[in-house]
Every structure is written in C-alpha cells, then in structure tokens.
Amino acid sequence: MAGKDPKTTAADFTSYYLQQSTKEFAEDLDKIRSADDFKADALPMLIKSLQQGTSMFSAADQQRIVVDARQASAATKSAGSEKEST
C-alpha cells in the first residue's frame, strides 16, 4: 500500500477524518444544525471547516492512518465473519 497514489490517500484520509470528526462532535454538530440562525447554505462552510483539520497531518501521517484504519476495518470484518460461522 506504500505505493498508493497520494491523491487517493489524501481523499481516503479526508473521508476517514470527516467520519471520525462527525462522530466525535456529533452532539455539538446537532446543536449547530438545530440553531435558529443556522441556514442550509452554511452547511458547505461547516464541511469545509471540518475538512481543514486534515491540513494538520503530514502526507506520511495520512498514509499511516489510512493503512491503520483499513487494517482495523479488515480485522473487524474478519472477526465478524468468524462469529457468524461458529
């Protein structure tokens, strides 16, 4: 996986980062979305704001996190299929 395209890795990392961020900040995001002054046209700005957090991570860190997340996902799926077969 070390030879994976950097653009693909960056896109995969952004997706992973946004998933984790929305899980972590779910309650706060719900409060923002339900605020009286929150308009639908603010949603793209909110998403862009969350995406900007990815800039804190180097390309090497992004690659490592993506690989680790894939391995964890594969292990979880493998464990789940083992439980189903027993």
Phi and psi in radians as a Rosetta constraint file:
Dihedral C 1 N 2 CA 2 C 2 CIRCULARHARMONIC -1.102 0.35
Dihedral N 2 CA 2 C 2 N 3 CIRCULARHARMONIC -0.459 0.35
Dihedral C 2 N 3 CA 3 C 3 CIRCULARHARMONIC -1.530 0.35
Dihedral N 3 CA 3 C 3 N 4 CIRCULARHARMONIC 0.168 0.35
Dihedral C 3 N 4 CA 4 C 4 CIRCULARHARMONIC -1.135 0.35
Dihedral N 4 CA 4 C 4 N 5 CIRCULARHARMONIC 2.524 0.35
Dihedral C 4 N 5 CA 5 C 5 CIRCULARHARMONIC -0.977 0.35
Dihedral N 5 CA 5 C 5 N 6 CIRCULARHARMONIC 2.234 0.35
Dihedral C 5 N 6 CA 6 C 6 CIRCULARHARMONIC -1.013 0.35
Dihedral N 6 CA 6 C 6 N 7 CIRCULARHARMONIC -0.600 0.35
Dihedral C 6 N 7 CA 7 C 7 CIRCULARHARMONIC -1.167 0.35
Dihedral N 7 CA 7 C 7 N 8 CIRCULARHARMONIC -0.681 0.35
Dihedral C 7 N 8 CA 8 C 8 CIRCULARHARMONIC -1.157 0.35
Dihedral N 8 CA 8 C 8 N 9 CIRCULARHARMONIC -0.747 0.35
Dihedral C 8 N 9 CA 9 C 9 CIRCULARHARMONIC -1.071 0.35
Dihedral N 9 CA 9 C 9 N 10 CIRCULARHARMONIC -0.766 0.35
Dihedral C 9 N 10 CA 10 C 10 CIRCULARHARMONIC -1.089 0.35
Dihedral N 10 CA 10 C 10 N 11 CIRCULARHARMONIC -0.726 0.35
Dihedral C 10 N 11 CA 11 C 11 CIRCULARHARMONIC -1.158 0.35
Dihedral N 11 CA 11 C 11 N 12 CIRCULARHARMONIC -0.743 0.35
Dihedral C 11 N 12 CA 12 C 12 CIRCULARHARMONIC -1.105 0.35
Dihedral N 12 CA 12 C 12 N 13 CIRCULARHARMONIC -0.714 0.35
Dihedral C 12 N 13 CA 13 C 13 CIRCULARHARMONIC -1.145 0.35
Dihedral N 13 CA 13 C 13 N 14 CIRCULARHARMONIC -0.766 0.35
Dihedral C 13 N 14 CA 14 C 14 CIRCULARHARMONIC -1.033 0.35
Dihedral N 14 CA 14 C 14 N 15 CIRCULARHARMONIC -0.767 0.35
Dihedral C 14 N 15 CA 15 C 15 CIRCULARHARMONIC -1.063 0.35
Dihedral N 15 CA 15 C 15 N 16 CIRCULARHARMONIC -0.835 0.35
Dihedral C 15 N 16 CA 16 C 16 CIRCULARHARMONIC -1.079 0.35
Dihedral N 16 CA 16 C 16 N 17 CIRCULARHARMONIC -0.792 0.35
Dihedral C 16 N 17 CA 17 C 17 CIRCULARHARMONIC -1.055 0.35
Dihedral N 17 CA 17 C 17 N 18 CIRCULARHARMONIC -0.763 0.35
Dihedral C 17 N 18 CA 18 C 18 CIRCULARHARMONIC -1.152 0.35
Dihedral N 18 CA 18 C 18 N 19 CIRCULARHARMONIC -0.682 0.35
Dihedral C 18 N 19 CA 19 C 19 CIRCULARHARMONIC -1.069 0.35
Dihedral N 19 CA 19 C 19 N 20 CIRCULARHARMONIC -0.817 0.35
Dihedral C 19 N 20 CA 20 C 20 CIRCULARHARMONIC -1.176 0.35
Dihedral N 20 CA 20 C 20 N 21 CIRCULARHARMONIC -0.692 0.35
Dihedral C 20 N 21 CA 21 C 21 CIRCULARHARMONIC -1.114 0.35
Dihedral N 21 CA 21 C 21 N 22 CIRCULARHARMONIC -0.768 0.35
Dihedral C 21 N 22 CA 22 C 22 CIRCULARHARMONIC -1.200 0.35
Dihedral N 22 CA 22 C 22 N 23 CIRCULARHARMONIC -0.544 0.35
Dihedral C 22 N 23 CA 23 C 23 CIRCULARHARMONIC -1.157 0.35
Dihedral N 23 CA 23 C 23 N 24 CIRCULARHARMONIC -0.832 0.35
Dihedral C 23 N 24 CA 24 C 24 CIRCULARHARMONIC -1.143 0.35
Dihedral N 24 CA 24 C 24 N 25 CIRCULARHARMONIC -0.686 0.35
Dihedral C 24 N 25 CA 25 C 25 CIRCULARHARMONIC -1.830 0.35
Dihedral N 25 CA 25 C 25 N 26 CIRCULARHARMONIC 0.376 0.35
Dihedral C 25 N 26 CA 26 C 26 CIRCULARHARMONIC -0.944 0.35
Dihedral N 26 CA 26 C 26 N 27 CIRCULARHARMONIC -0.822 0.35
Dihedral C 26 N 27 CA 27 C 27 CIRCULARHARMONIC -1.132 0.35
Dihedral N 27 CA 27 C 27 N 28 CIRCULARHARMONIC -0.761 0.35
Dihedral C 27 N 28 CA 28 C 28 CIRCULARHARMONIC -1.145 0.35
Dihedral N 28 CA 28 C 28 N 29 CIRCULARHARMONIC -0.724 0.35
Dihedral C 28 N 29 CA 29 C 29 CIRCULARHARMONIC -1.125 0.35
Dihedral N 29 CA 29 C 29 N 30 CIRCULARHARMONIC -0.649 0.35
Dihedral C 29 N 30 CA 30 C 30 CIRCULARHARMONIC -1.094 0.35
Dihedral N 30 CA 30 C 30 N 31 CIRCULARHARMONIC -0.697 0.35
Dihedral C 30 N 31 CA 31 C 31 CIRCULARHARMONIC -1.117 0.35
Dihedral N 31 CA 31 C 31 N 32 CIRCULARHARMONIC -0.725 0.35
Dihedral C 31 N 32 CA 32 C 32 CIRCULARHARMONIC -1.118 0.35
Dihedral N 32 CA 32 C 32 N 33 CIRCULARHARMONIC -0.825 0.35
Dihedral C 32 N 33 CA 33 C 33 CIRCULARHARMONIC -1.145 0.35
Dihedral N 33 CA 33 C 33 N 34 CIRCULARHARMONIC -0.501 0.35
Dihedral C 33 N 34 CA 34 C 34 CIRCULARHARMONIC -1.614 0.35
Dihedral N 34 CA 34 C 34 N 35 CIRCULARHARMONIC -0.003 0.35
Dihedral C 34 N 35 CA 35 C 35 CIRCULARHARMONIC -1.155 0.35
Dihedral N 35 CA 35 C 35 N 36 CIRCULARHARMONIC 2.536 0.35
Dihedral C 35 N 36 CA 36 C 36 CIRCULARHARMONIC -1.046 0.35
Dihedral N 36 CA 36 C 36 N 37 CIRCULARHARMONIC -0.556 0.35
Dihedral C 36 N 37 CA 37 C 37 CIRCULARHARMONIC -1.650 0.35
Dihedral N 37 CA 37 C 37 N 38 CIRCULARHARMONIC 0.133 0.35
Dihedral C 37 N 38 CA 38 C 38 CIRCULARHARMONIC -1.487 0.35
Dihedral N 38 CA 38 C 38 N 39 CIRCULARHARMONIC 2.147 0.35
Dihedral C 38 N 39 CA 39 C 39 CIRCULARHARMONIC -1.918 0.35
Dihedral N 39 CA 39 C 39 N 40 CIRCULARHARMONIC 2.679 0.35
Dihedral C 39 N 40 CA 40 C 40 CIRCULARHARMONIC -1.020 0.35
Dihedral N 40 CA 40 C 40 N 41 CIRCULARHARMONIC -0.574 0.35
Dihedral C 40 N 41 CA 41 C 41 CIRCULARHARMONIC -1.254 0.35
Dihedral N 41 CA 41 C 41 N 42 CIRCULARHARMONIC -0.135 0.35
Dihedral C 41 N 42 CA 42 C 42 CIRCULARHARMONIC -1.472 0.35
Dihedral N 42 CA 42 C 42 N 43 CIRCULARHARMONIC -0.251 0.35
Dihedral C 42 N 43 CA 43 C 43 CIRCULARHARMONIC -1.048 0.35
Dihedral N 43 CA 43 C 43 N 44 CIRCULARHARMONIC -0.810 0.35
Dihedral C 43 N 44 CA 44 C 44 CIRCULARHARMONIC -1.018 0.35
Dihedral N 44 CA 44 C 44 N 45 CIRCULARHARMONIC -0.641 0.35
Dihedral C 44 N 45 CA 45 C 45 CIRCULARHARMONIC -1.172 0.35
Dihedral N 45 CA 45 C 45 N 46 CIRCULARHARMONIC -0.681 0.35
Dihedral C 45 N 46 CA 46 C 46 CIRCULARHARMONIC -1.112 0.35
Dihedral N 46 CA 46 C 46 N 47 CIRCULARHARMONIC -0.773 0.35
Dihedral C 46 N 47 CA 47 C 47 CIRCULARHARMONIC -1.097 0.35
Dihedral N 47 CA 47 C 47 N 48 CIRCULARHARMONIC -0.796 0.35
Dihedral C 47 N 48 CA 48 C 48 CIRCULARHARMONIC -1.066 0.35
Dihedral N 48 CA 48 C 48 N 49 CIRCULARHARMONIC -0.675 0.35
Dihedral C 48 N 49 CA 49 C 49 CIRCULARHARMONIC -1.089 0.35
Dihedral N 49 CA 49 C 49 N 50 CIRCULARHARMONIC -0.758 0.35
Dihedral C 49 N 50 CA 50 C 50 CIRCULARHARMONIC -1.145 0.35
Dihedral N 50 CA 50 C 50 N 51 CIRCULARHARMONIC -0.709 0.35
Dihedral C 50 N 51 CA 51 C 51 CIRCULARHARMONIC -1.092 0.35
Dihedral N 51 CA 51 C 51 N 52 CIRCULARHARMONIC -0.544 0.35
Dihedral C 51 N 52 CA 52 C 52 CIRCULARHARMONIC -1.100 0.35
Dihedral N 52 CA 52 C 52 N 53 CIRCULARHARMONIC -0.361 0.35
Dihedral C 52 N 53 CA 53 C 53 CIRCULARHARMONIC -1.101 0.35
Dihedral N 53 CA 53 C 53 N 54 CIRCULARHARMONIC -0.371 0.35
Dihedral C 53 N 54 CA 54 C 54 CIRCULARHARMONIC -1.184 0.35
Dihedral N 54 CA 54 C 54 N 55 CIRCULARHARMONIC -0.381 0.35
Dihedral C 54 N 55 CA 55 C 55 CIRCULARHARMONIC -1.194 0.35
Dihedral N 55 CA 55 C 55 N 56 CIRCULARHARMONIC -0.213 0.35
Dihedral C 55 N 56 CA 56 C 56 CIRCULARHARMONIC -1.312 0.35
Dihedral N 56 CA 56 C 56 N 57 CIRCULARHARMONIC -0.215 0.35
Dihedral C 56 N 57 CA 57 C 57 CIRCULARHARMONIC -1.889 0.35
Dihedral N 57 CA 57 C 57 N 58 CIRCULARHARMONIC 2.329 0.35
Dihedral C 57 N 58 CA 58 C 58 CIRCULARHARMONIC -1.238 0.35
Dihedral N 58 CA 58 C 58 N 59 CIRCULARHARMONIC 2.888 0.35
Dihedral C 58 N 59 CA 59 C 59 CIRCULARHARMONIC -1.042 0.35
Dihedral N 59 CA 59 C 59 N 60 CIRCULARHARMONIC -0.678 0.35
Dihedral C 59 N 60 CA 60 C 60 CIRCULARHARMONIC -1.135 0.35
Dihedral N 60 CA 60 C 60 N 61 CIRCULARHARMONIC -0.731 0.35
Dihedral C 60 N 61 CA 61 C 61 CIRCULARHARMONIC -1.134 0.35
Dihedral N 61 CA 61 C 61 N 62 CIRCULARHARMONIC -0.714 0.35
Dihedral C 61 N 62 CA 62 C 62 CIRCULARHARMONIC -1.062 0.35
Dihedral N 62 CA 62 C 62 N 63 CIRCULARHARMONIC -0.786 0.35
Dihedral C 62 N 63 CA 63 C 63 CIRCULARHARMONIC -1.044 0.35
Dihedral N 63 CA 63 C 63 N 64 CIRCULARHARMONIC -0.822 0.35
Dihedral C 63 N 64 CA 64 C 64 CIRCULARHARMONIC -1.073 0.35
Dihedral N 64 CA 64 C 64 N 65 CIRCULARHARMONIC -0.767 0.35
Dihedral C 64 N 65 CA 65 C 65 CIRCULARHARMONIC -1.155 0.35
Dihedral N 65 CA 65 C 65 N 66 CIRCULARHARMONIC -0.734 0.35
Dihedral C 65 N 66 CA 66 C 66 CIRCULARHARMONIC -1.086 0.35
Dihedral N 66 CA 66 C 66 N 67 CIRCULARHARMONIC -0.788 0.35
Dihedral C 66 N 67 CA 67 C 67 CIRCULARHARMONIC -1.105 0.35
Dihedral N 67 CA 67 C 67 N 68 CIRCULARHARMONIC -0.802 0.35
Dihedral C 67 N 68 CA 68 C 68 CIRCULARHARMONIC -1.058 0.35
Dihedral N 68 CA 68 C 68 N 69 CIRCULARHARMONIC -0.723 0.35
Dihedral C 68 N 69 CA 69 C 69 CIRCULARHARMONIC -1.140 0.35
Dihedral N 69 CA 69 C 69 N 70 CIRCULARHARMONIC -0.702 0.35
Dihedral C 69 N 70 CA 70 C 70 CIRCULARHARMONIC -1.124 0.35
Dihedral N 70 CA 70 C 70 N 71 CIRCULARHARMONIC -0.739 0.35
Dihedral C 70 N 71 CA 71 C 71 CIRCULARHARMONIC -1.131 0.35
Dihedral N 71 CA 71 C 71 N 72 CIRCULARHARMONIC -0.719 0.35
Dihedral C 71 N 72 CA 72 C 72 CIRCULARHARMONIC -1.126 0.35
Dihedral N 72 CA 72 C 72 N 73 CIRCULARHARMONIC -0.709 0.35
Dihedral C 72 N 73 CA 73 C 73 CIRCULARHARMONIC -1.128 0.35
Dihedral N 73 CA 73 C 73 N 74 CIRCULARHARMONIC -0.744 0.35
Dihedral C 73 N 74 CA 74 C 74 CIRCULARHARMONIC -1.131 0.35
Dihedral N 74 CA 74 C 74 N 75 CIRCULARHARMONIC -0.695 0.35
Dihedral C 74 N 75 CA 75 C 75 CIRCULARHARMONIC -1.149 0.35
Dihedral N 75 CA 75 C 75 N 76 CIRCULARHARMONIC -0.689 0.35
Dihedral C 75 N 76 CA 76 C 76 CIRCULARHARMONIC -1.137 0.35
Dihedral N 76 CA 76 C 76 N 77 CIRCULARHARMONIC -0.764 0.35
Dihedral C 76 N 77 CA 77 C 77 CIRCULARHARMONIC -1.131 0.35
Dihedral N 77 CA 77 C 77 N 78 CIRCULARHARMONIC -0.694 0.35
Dihedral C 77 N 78 CA 78 C 78 CIRCULARHARMONIC -1.130 0.35
Dihedral N 78 CA 78 C 78 N 79 CIRCULARHARMONIC -0.756 0.35
Dihedral C 78 N 79 CA 79 C 79 CIRCULARHARMONIC -1.127 0.35
Dihedral N 79 CA 79 C 79 N 80 CIRCULARHARMONIC -0.659 0.35
Dihedral C 79 N 80 CA 80 C 80 CIRCULARHARMONIC -1.172 0.35
Dihedral N 80 CA 80 C 80 N 81 CIRCULARHARMONIC -0.675 0.35
Dihedral C 80 N 81 CA 81 C 81 CIRCULARHARMONIC -1.275 0.35
Dihedral N 81 CA 81 C 81 N 82 CIRCULARHARMONIC -0.503 0.35
Dihedral C 81 N 82 CA 82 C 82 CIRCULARHARMONIC -1.191 0.35
Dihedral N 82 CA 82 C 82 N 83 CIRCULARHARMONIC -0.679 0.35
Dihedral C 82 N 83 CA 83 C 83 CIRCULARHARMONIC -1.130 0.35
Dihedral N 83 CA 83 C 83 N 84 CIRCULARHARMONIC -0.672 0.35
Dihedral C 83 N 84 CA 84 C 84 CIRCULARHARMONIC -1.173 0.35
Dihedral N 84 CA 84 C 84 N 85 CIRCULARHARMONIC -0.542 0.35
Dihedral C 84 N 85 CA 85 C 85 CIRCULARHARMONIC -1.487 0.35
Dihedral N 85 CA 85 C 85 N 86 CIRCULARHARMONIC -0.177 0.35
